[in-house]
Structures are given as structure tokens and as C-alpha cells.
Amino acid sequence: QKEVEQNSGPLSVPEGAIASLNCTYSDRGSQSFFWYRQYSGKSPELIMSIYSNGDKEDGRFTAQLNKASQYVSLLIRDSQPSDSATYLCAPLRGDSSYKLIFGSGTRLLVRP
Amino acid sequence: DAMVIQNPRYQVTQFGKPVTLSCSQTLNHNVMYWYQQKSSQAPKLLFHYYDKDFNNEADTPDNFQSRRPNTSFCFLDIRSPGLGDAAMYLCATSTRTGQGYTFGSGTRLTVV
């Protein structure tokens, strides 16, 4: 079992729709969770962080966390073609090592 | 602006010829990381430093070495690059507060 599981996609949505990206993780000690956006050939860019169960909203982005289910998601509202990228889920290890465990990412394609 | 800078952006090296990639930061973060990312895969942690304390991942090949001469700089040395070492190499920094990483722009390594 991988430490972080993400559907590789591509997830294809029309412009203006809501894109829903999901992630499960195996480390029950993880307390901090991050979503990174990575354009092709570029480095990852931090877009959301979440530390508590529930929802956290930032502009068009909403992160959702359920620690009991070991599940974290990212919703992108009013999707734009510029949102087309790979989204990496990254829990912080629960062993105080300050190491992020990256999933292999979900590729999102927003159709104009 | 405070940032993480990687040089060069693109590096072509010959099979077996030693190569060094560099990373510098103006964020004054005490933790620095080197990741290897191959196409459509998750970033894979090679090393990280807490200040000057070096931490090697168990599955990092001996062919890879790292140096951190001071807080601002970190180097990745590949002693004898093979074709399988062609990848994007990402440098990242963080504090010990469990916040997300800040990535540099990456170095794309090609081995010919």
C-alpha cells in the first residue's frame, strides 16, 4: 500500500465547473496536510494547507480533512483552464521528522 | 523577495561524469531538502538537513551525496550519473513549525 494514494487522472472538467480531487493517506500520526499545484515541467507550488478536521476555504479553493477516515480533498470552484495542472497531496509525517510524503498527483484538465 | 534559487535550470551531463547541482535560499529556513522527481511520479526524498545535521533516506543510492556548507547553500553531487538518474531535482526549505515547503524552480538533469 502506498503511503499517499491519489487517482492519477486525468480528471477532465468543463470551465466553470467544480473539480474535486481526493487523497487518502496511511500515516495516522499525520496532523498537517498540504496541496501543491505543479504545472508541467515546473516545480510544485503550495496552494492550500489544512490542520484540523473540516473545511478550509481560500478563494476558489476548499480543502477538506477527515482524520478518522484518513482522507483529504481539494475542491476547485469555477475551474479555469489555467487550473490545468497536476495536484499533489502531501501529508506531513507524524514522526516529527518534518518530512512531507507526496502522492504521485492527480492531473486536472479544464476544458474551455 | 525571499526565495529558493536552484542553478542551473537545465543541466546536461555525460554518462559517468560527476555533476553538482546547487540550491540557495534567502528565507533563513533551517531545514533543506533534496527531492528527485521523474515523469508522472511523486517527488522522492533523497536527503534533508536540520541545520547542519545530515539525514539520508535509506533507499538513496550511494551515487548521490550532499553538502550544506552554511545555512543558505546546499549542493547535490551525483558522482557517476547513469541514464536512470535523468530527472527533475527539486530543492525545498522549511522551518521546524510543520508548515509546508517552499520549492526552488528545480534543475532538469539530462544524462547523455
HADDOCK unambig.tbl for C-alpha pairs under 7 A between the chains (distance, minus, plus):
assign (segid A and resid 32 and name CA) (segid B and resid 98 and name CA) 6.99 0.50 0.50
assign (segid A and resid 34 and name CA) (segid B and resid 100 and name CA) 6.63 0.50 0.50
assign (segid A and resid 42 and name CA) (segid B and resid 105 and name CA) 6.55 0.50 0.50
assign (segid A and resid 43 and name CA) (segid B and resid 103 and name CA) 6.67 0.50 0.50
assign (segid A and resid 43 and name CA) (segid B and resid 104 and name CA) 6.86 0.50 0.50
assign (segid A and resid 43 and name CA) (segid B and resid 105 and name CA) 5.27 0.50 0.50
assign (segid A and resid 43 and name CA) (segid B and resid 106 and name CA) 5.88 0.50 0.50
assign (segid A and resid 44 and name CA) (segid B and resid 103 and name CA) 6.60 0.50 0.50
assign (segid A and resid 98 and name CA) (segid B and resid 96 and name CA) 6.68 0.50 0.50
assign (segid A and resid 98 and name CA) (segid B and resid 98 and name CA) 6.27 0.50 0.50
assign (segid A and resid 102 and name CA) (segid B and resid 42 and name CA) 5.73 0.50 0.50
assign (segid A and resid 102 and name CA) (segid B and resid 43 and name CA) 6.30 0.50 0.50
assign (segid A and resid 103 and name CA) (segid B and resid 42 and name CA) 5.47 0.50 0.50
assign (segid A and resid 104 and name CA) (segid B and resid 40 and name CA) 6.81 0.50 0.50
assign (segid A and resid 104 and name CA) (segid B and resid 41 and name CA) 4.96 0.50 0.50
assign (segid A and resid 104 and name CA) (segid B and resid 42 and name CA) 3.87 0.50 0.50
assign (segid A and resid 105 and name CA) (segid B and resid 42 and name CA) 6.85 0.50 0.50
